[in-house]
Amino acid sequence: MFTRNATRAILQRRGLLAAQPRTYATAARERVRIVEVGPRDGLQNESTVIPPEVKAELVNRLTKAGLDIIESGSFVSPKWVPQMAGTPEVLKRMERQKGLHYPVLVPNMKGLELLLDLLSQQPKSEVPYTDEIAVFTAASDAFSKANTNCTVAESLERLSAVAKRATKEGLRVRGYVSVVIDCPYSGKVNPVKVKDVSQALLDMGCYEVSLGDTVGTGNPTTVDRLLRTVIDGGIPASVLAGHFHDTYGMGVANIFAALNHGVRTFDSAVGGLGGCPYSPGATGNVATEDVLYALRGSQYEAPGDLDAIAEVGTWISKTLKRQNASRVGRALEAKRAREQLEKERENDGGAAEAIAAKL
């Protein structure tokens, strides 16, 4: 006597019964954090000063596009980085949302005091202007002296006091290490130096350290060597982030190299905005659009609506009168233009083409 399953199998082989679709378990995707640095790191190298209302609008558009960590300004002296003037006004104008983070760069104690004074004036009922600061140093003395007029050791000493005070005031502290691959002034950087500086930032209270390929000369091989040294040296990948400039077009490839080491946080800038005033020739950050597109269909998921972010990239690039540096952004912009043209052709019933053919 046939069992029910055996009978079903015979009928399926004879084509008398459709086979049931096979089901597969869907593996959970790993979360990748994106720190959008366009409004700060992305704008600091522009040749003209950007009005606070434009910066605030950029943050607002990025928020609406689904990004949840947006670096929104810097409390540096306008004398040294004039593009960052007006950060307090930007923070006031922004449409902040509860649960999102809008970190600001703070280079020294004076900058922190300016921020704390601003926060003290804000009504307690409002979403805070920010709940996080970023501090920065470098992996080479030459770059540190050009950027902050002090050695790496001296910068760490200054930042320790800043981090301690910020933590006491309830602010999260994130650290940046610049020139982790190459220094524009002193050449190749020893990965051991990067590890030591990163550890110093963690020891002073930073919850995460972003490793910056400021010059953008890194490739998957040098990034692999760097991360092996840093992680094998005792720093877990969970407290590291990648900050890759796209000078040689290696930004996305370097992100995947870092993913292989367990790094799950990356800095990027909409439209590939960026550059560094103290790194001649360095181009912008890896574009947020390019990162999100590269992660499509992978085991990783990241926040943000790609199409919406690409539209923001198109808008800010046109506003700044510069070419959109995101390859994906340009491709999606061209796609939107084609679709709009096709829609217009459908609406006029081909009249425009008929007229053109007679000319």
Beta strands, then each sheet from edge to edge (+ up, - down):
strand 1: 30-31
strand 2: 33-36
strand 3: 73-74
strand 4: 104-105
strand 5: 132-138
strand 6: 172-178
strand 7: 182-183
strand 8: 187-188
strand 9: 208-213
strand 10: 240-244
strand 11: 265-268
strand 12: 300-301
sheet 1: 1+ 12+
sheet 2: 2+ 11+ 10+ 9+ 6+ 5+ 4+ 3+
sheet 3: 7+ 8-
end
